[in-house]
Amino acid sequence: MTKEEMKRAVCQAIDEAARDIRDVAFKIESEPELGFKEVKTAEKVEKYLRGLGLTLETGLAITGIKTKVKGKKDGPTVAVIAELDAVGTPDSPKADPLTGAAQTCGHFLQMGSMLAAATGIVKSGVMKELCGNVVFFAVPAEEYVEIDYRKRMVEEGKLHFLGGKSELVYQGYFDDIDISMMMHSQGNAPGKEVYIGKSSNGFVGKTVRYIGKQAHAANAPYEGINALNAACLGLMGINALRETFREEDMIRVHPIITKGGDLVNCVPADVRMELYVRAKTMDAIDKQHKRVDAALKAGGDAVGATTIVETLPGMFPLACSEKLNRIFVENIKAESPETEIKEAGHFTASTDMGDISHLMPAIHPFIGGADGGLHTKDFHCTDFEAASLLPGKAFAMNIIDLLYGEAEVAKDILATEKPLLTKEEYLAKLNSYFQK
């Protein structure tokens, strides 16, 4: 087959399986699960992939699923990735009533794109004419939530890192992959739109504990040390820093209080917080997160409370491959000329695809077909074909472009776009953020 015949074959295979792909995606939406707990979600993905006749590795980093499809001969390996987890949105009409988890992150649509690409590649049979391999990878825990729970998993030896992709890198499951691709839904974009992302913020996570002294809140407050007041002063200290953050560093610091005390008539003696320190570069994170620590400690010092700040590795900034982005856009335009292409530039949220983009060429476009803001109760799919099937087709066509012939396109990208970090450098940097 010619390259164009291969592309037509994969798109036709996806169209023929569209209803089945949609069913799986919306079943995932109906049973959302938080990171490292995606048991039901993984079962749905596993069942679909096994239905394609694929051999799977399962239980990777608790719930991950990986399968490799080999070409006619050895060559570069290209991965299409999707995430299993949901995020906490308890006011969503589709939230799990017990956990508050909801697929308002759009990962169910992202999973649809990966399953579509797998369907097109496998059912068309094009791999027997391509040079290299393809990996389809369902990964856990992209959303960096429930930090105390994940810290316990680390302490129990069940995890080393708190995020899905970093844990999979640590365990070696990305060692055989050369190029990676995935998409993410774009909020408030109900039509056929594609936003080409270039970069994102990274972050480190922090847990904070203020330890005071309990006393009767009305009868003898002078005998206590108010840990909640310490936390409030710590937050004010962070706010006082904000005017010193450089605009170009895109600093974001956003704390939550996870425990504000125990009883209203007792002086709070145990107050806890979680927060991220985000920035456009790891250098900016490194410069600012210690200042945040100092502000937090000042709150405790002011009232005589003990302050315990623990820093945890988070996510690296995203750095997308320009060549891969161009190939993706060309295939979107070829399949759907009416789709509007927009430049997303830098976005101040974070994704652990940033970690992968430091190790190999990678892309992470944002896809329309969904309305409402991400991580809000209003997020919902408006056009499944635009939101999942179209990017799935583009990924399948990208694979053909990359591995056609002697995989010259993939080899050129690998020769000209060198990793920002080696695996060893990446793991060392990530481990350096385990600080108390």
N, C-alpha and C positions, 0 to 999 in steps of 0.2 A: 504494500500500500504506500501511496505517497503520504507526505506529512498532512496535507489537507484532507485526504481520505481518512486518515487516522482520527483527525479532529472531528470530522463528521460522525464517525463511528462512536466515539466516546460520548458525544452530545446526544446522539440518538439513544444510546443505552441508558443515559441518565433520564431522558424524557420518558422512556418506557417504564422506568422504575419510580417515577416521580411520586406516585401515590404512596408507595411503600416507604420511601424516604420521608415523606411528610408525616406519615403515621408514627414513625419512630421518633421524629423530632418533637411532635406535639405530645407524645406519651412521656417523653423526658420532661417537657414543660409541666406536665400534670403531676409529676412526682419529684419535686426539686429536693436536692440534698446538698448539704454544705461539704466543704473540702475534706478529703480523706475519709468521707463517710458515704461516698457515692455508689453504694452497693447495688441498688435497684437500677440506677442509670447505667452502670457498667454492664449489668446483665442484659439490658436492652441492646446496647451497642454490640456486645459479644454475640448475641443471638443473630443480629443482622449480618455481621461480618462472617460468621460461620455459615450463614445462608449463602454467601458468595463463594463458599468452598475454600475459605482461607484458613491457614493454620495460625493460631494466635499464641502469644505470650500474655498471660493474665496475672493480675495481682501485683503489678509493678508499682512500687511506692504505694502500697496498700490496694489501690483500685485500678491502676492504669492498664491499658490494653495496647499491644503493639503487634503488627503483622508486616511481613516483608514480601513483596512480589518481585521476583527476579526477571531480568530481561534476557535477551538471547545470549549475551555475554557480559562479563563483568565490566563495571564502569562506575561513575558517581552514583551515590544514593541520595534520592530526593524524598523528603518527608512532607506529608500533609498532616497538620496537627489540629486537634480540637479538644476543648476542655469539658470535663464532666460535671463540674460543680456549679452550684447556684450561689446566690448571695442573700444576705438577710434583708428582706423587705416585708415585714409583718403586716403592713396595711395593704399589700397587694391582694386583689381578689383571688389570685391563684397561689397564694402562699400556703405552705404547709402549716396547719393550725398549731402544731406542737412545737415546731422549730423556728417558724417565721421565715424559713428559706423560700425563695422564689427565683424563677429564671428570668429576673429583670435585667440580668447581665447580658442576655441574648445568647448564652452558650448553647442553648438548644438549637438555635439557627446555625451557629457555627458548626455544631456537630452534624447538622444536615448537610453542610457544604463538604465536610470530610467524607461522609458516607456517600454523597453524590459522586465525588471524585473517585472513590474506591470502586463504586458501581461501574462508572464509565470505563475505568482502566481495566477492570477484571472482565466485565461482560463483553467488551469489544475485542479482547484478546490482543491488544496492540503491543503488550510487553514482549511478545515473542519476536518483535521486529525492532526493539529499542536496545540501546547499549547502556546498561546500568540497572539500578534497582529502585523500587519505590517502597517507602514505609508509610503506613497509615497508623496514626498514633493518637489514641484517646488518653489524655493526661489528667490527673487529679489536681484539685486545689490551686487554681490560679488566684482566686480571691483570697487575700491575706487577712483572714478573720479568725475569731476564736483563738487568740494568741495564747492564752493560758492553757487551753486544751492542747494545742500543738506543742507548747513547751513541755507538757507532761509526756507527750508522745516521744519527744527527744530524750527526756530524762529516763524513760522506760526502755530506750534503745530501739524503738520502733521507727524512728526517723532520725536523720542527722540535721536536715534543714526544715524550715517551716513552710516552704512553697513546693508545689508539685514539680515544676521543671527543674529547679535547682536540685531537688532530691533525686530526680531521674538522671541528671548529669552526674551527680555524685556516685550513683550506683552503676554508672557506665552504660546506660541505655541509649545515650546519644552518641556513643563512640563510633558507631558504624554509619552515621548520617553525615552527609557533606553539605546539604542545602535544605533549608526548612521554609515552609509556607503555612500561613494560616490567616484567617480573616476575623474581624469582629464586627458586630452590628453597630450601626451608627444610630444614636437616638435622634428623635425628632426629624426623621428622614423617611417619610412614608412612600416615596416614589422610587423610581429606578435611578439610584445615585451611587456612585463609588467615590470614596474619599481616599486619596493616596497619602498615607502617613509616611513621614520621614524619621521622626524622632519622638521621644516621650520623656517624661520625668522618671527617674529612679527613686528609691527611698530606702531608709533604714527604719525598722520598727523599734518601738520602745515600750516597756512596761514601767510604771512608776508606783511606788508604794510609800505612803506617808504614815509613819507610826507615831501616834501621840500618846495621850494618857486619858483614860476614861474617868469621868466624874459626873455627878448629877448636873444636868444642864441648867437647872434653875436654882437649886439650893447651894451648889458649890462649884460653879464653873471655873473659879479661880484656882481650884485644885487640879484642873485638867489641862491637857495640851490638845488643842483642837486641830486634828489632822485635816479636816475639811477646809478650815481657814488656810492651812498651809498649801493645800491644793489650789485654792482660789488665788492666792498670792503667786504661786508658780505659774498659773495661767496668765495672770496679769504681767508677769515678767516676760513670758513669751510674746505677748502682745506688744510690750515695749520694744522688743527686738525687731518687730516687723518693718519699721521704717528704715532699718539698716540693711535689709536684704536688697541686693542688687536686682534690678528689673530683669536683666539678661539671664540671671540664674534660675528664674521661675520657681523660687522657694515656696513651698506650701507646708505649713505645720498645722495639723488638725487633731486635737486630742478629744477623747471622751472619758468621762468618769464612769468606771464600771462598778465601783462600790463607793458610796458616799457616807457610809456610817452604818450603824446597826439599829439603834432605836432613837426615836426623836427626842426622848428625854434624857439621853446620855450624850456627853461630849464625844464627838466622833474620834475614835482612837485608831481606826484602820481604814484608810481611804486609798483607793487604787484607780489608776488611769492607764489607758493605752493611747499611743499616738504614733504617727508617721512624721518623719522629716523627709520631704521630697525636694528634688532639685533636678535641673536639666543635665547635670554632670555629676559623676561621683566625686570629683574634686570639690564641687560646691557643697555637696552633702557632708564631706569630710570637714570642711571649714565651719559649717553651721551647726552640726548636731551637738558638738561639745558645748557650744554657747547655749543651746536649748537646755542641756543638762545643768549648766550653771544657773540658769533662770529657775529651773525646777527646784534645785537645791536651795536657792535663796528663799523660796517660799517656806521650806521647812525650817531653815535657820531663823527666819523672822519670828516664828512662834515657839521655837524650841523642839520641833518634831524631828524625828529621824527620817531622812530621805534616801530611798533605795531606787536608783535608776538602772534598769537593765536594757542595754542596746542589743538588738537582734538583727541578723542579716535579712534584708528585704528583697528588692528587685533592682536590676541594673537598668539604666536608660536604654530605650529602643534605638537602634541604628539600622535603618532599612537599606537593603541593596538597591541602588538606582537601576541597575540593569534588570534585575528581577521585577521591579516595579513596572518598568517599561514593557516588558514581555506580558505581564499581567494585564496592563491597560490595553495593549494591542489585541489580546484575546477577548477581553470584555467587549471592545468595540466591534470585533468581527462577529461575535455571537449576538450582540444586542446593541446595534448602532444608536438606538434612541436613549441608551443609558447616559446620564450626565456624569462626566468625570470632573472631579474637583480636587484641588490640592489641599490636603489637611495640614501640611507643615508639621509643626510641633504641637503635641497635646500634653497637658500638664498632669493627666492621670498616669497610671503605670500599668505595665503588663510584664509578666515574667518571660514573655517572648523577647524582652530586652536582654535577658541573660543569654538566650540562645543566639541572639544577633551579635553578641560579643565573641561567639565561638565559631560562627560560620555565616555565610550569606543567608539572609532571611528577609521575609516581607510580612507585613501585618496591615493590609488595607482595611478600611472601614466601609461597610456595605449598607445601603438603604434597604427599604422594604419593611421598616419598623417605625412606629411612632411612639411618642412619649419619651421622657428622659430616661437614660440608663440609670439603673438602681432606684427607680421610683415606681410607685404603684401603677402609673399610667403607661408603662412600657408594654407594647404589644406588637405582634407581627401584623402587617397590613398586606404584604405581597410575598408569599413564600417563594415563588419563582425568583423574584429579585433578591430576596434575602439569603437564600440558601442554594438553590439550584444553579443560578447564574455564576456565583463565585466557585461552586463546585466544578462546573464546566471549565471555567477559566483555569483552575488549578490542574485539571486533567490535561488541558491543552498546553499549559506551561510545561508539564512533565514531558509531553511529546516534543516541544521545542527544545527542551534541555537535553534530552537523551536521544534525539533523532541522529541517524548516521553513526558517527563514532562519538556521539555526545560532545561535539565540538563546542556548543554553546555553554553547556555546564562546565566544561573544562576551562573555557575562557574566563568565566566568572570566577572560578576557583583560583585561577592563575593571577587575576588582576585585583580581586577583592580579598585581601588577606585578613584573617581573624584579628580582632582587636586584642584578644587575649588567648593564650593557650589554656587548655583545661586546667593545668596545674596552677597557672597564675590566677585564673578565675576562682578556683576553689580556695586558694590561699587568701585572696581578697575577701571573699564571702565569709570565710571562717574568722577573719580579723574583726568582724563586727560583733562577735559574741563577746560582749563586754559588760561587766558589772561594776 
